[in-house]
Amino acid sequence: MIQATEGLLKSSKKLNLTSQLYNGSQFVFENQALHRVVWAGAHEQNLLDFGSDLRIVEPVSELLGSKEMDQLINQIHFKMPGDDIEFEWHQDSQHRGYGTADWSDVNGTGSYVQTLIAIDEVTADKGPVKFIAGSNKLNHLGLNNIADISSVVDIETAETLLMQPGDIVLFHPYVIHASTKNISSTPRRVLINGYSYPGANHKKYPGEGSGRRLSLDQLKNKKTA
């Protein structure tokens, strides 16, 4: 995973800080820095292999209540020292298009599971993700239309997720979360994979092969073959 991430970073040097599709992956730059690579496994195949690993797919299947799922997200997020990248409080349901023609909550419980794997150690000064526990029970709030989030939740109760390389977290599309800047002297990189219940998503995501259908039974058979 580290080698794949280094390969993406090396390729990004060829793109003159310009967001674009390159080798099947969407490279996104912000603040004169590489922010993320969307559908990163098109460029680095083993990242897609991680995305179909049974250690991820089995618990996702259990949470979705389906042996089949559509993988929408396979991204590397970069937070390099001094790049000032951070994420405001949000729900992932906002990015999936809840409340629009892009999305249908097919299973009635969110129809989506997000996973995040730490590539580097995530310490308090490296921009860790902060979650507001229990906020998944609030359903989709449309936080982008709410001027003061403190009118909805108490952000002082947020829990900071510190991680070791290889640690993984799975979370609900309604849970409210954010992350701050990396103020350390070392990188903070994570691999994010996101899965939807079949039929929930109605839009095309960037990257060659994005939105692939995964079958838990087929992946198990492949492993034992």
HELIX and SHEET records of a PDB file:
HELIX    1   1 ILE A    2  SER A   12  1                                  11    
HELIX    2   2 ALA A   40  ALA A   42  5                                   3    
HELIX    3   3 GLN A   45  GLY A   51  1                                   7    
HELIX    4   4 LEU A   54  LEU A   64  1                                  11    
HELIX    5   5 ASP A   92  ARG A   96  1                                   5    
HELIX    6   6 SER A  135  LEU A  138  5                                   4    
HELIX    7   7 LEU A  143  ASN A  145  5                                   3    
HELIX    8   8 ILE A  149  SER A  151  5                                   3    
HELIX    9   9 ILE A  155  THR A  157  5                                   3    
HELIX   10  10 LEU A  216  THR A  224  1                                   9    
SHEET    1   A 7 GLN A  20  TYR A  22  0                                        
SHEET    2   A 7 SER A  25  GLU A  30 -1                                        
SHEET    3   A 7 ALA A  33  VAL A  38 -1                                        
SHEET    4   A 7 GLU A  68  LYS A  79 -1                                        
SHEET    5   A 7 ARG A 188  SER A 196 -1                                        
SHEET    6   A 7 TYR A 112  ALA A 118 -1                                        
SHEET    7   A 7 ILE A 168  PHE A 171 -1                                        
SHEET    1   B 5 GLN A  20  TYR A  22  0                                        
SHEET    2   B 5 SER A  25  GLU A  30 -1                                        
SHEET    3   B 5 ALA A  33  VAL A  38 -1                                        
SHEET    4   B 5 GLU A  68  LYS A  79 -1                                        
SHEET    5   B 5 ARG A 212  SER A 215 -1                                        
SHEET    1   C 4 PHE A  87  HIS A  90  0                                        
SHEET    2   C 4 HIS A 177  SER A 179 -1                                        
SHEET    3   C 4 VAL A 129  PHE A 131 -1                                        
SHEET    4   C 4 GLU A 159  THR A 160 -1                                        
END                                                                             
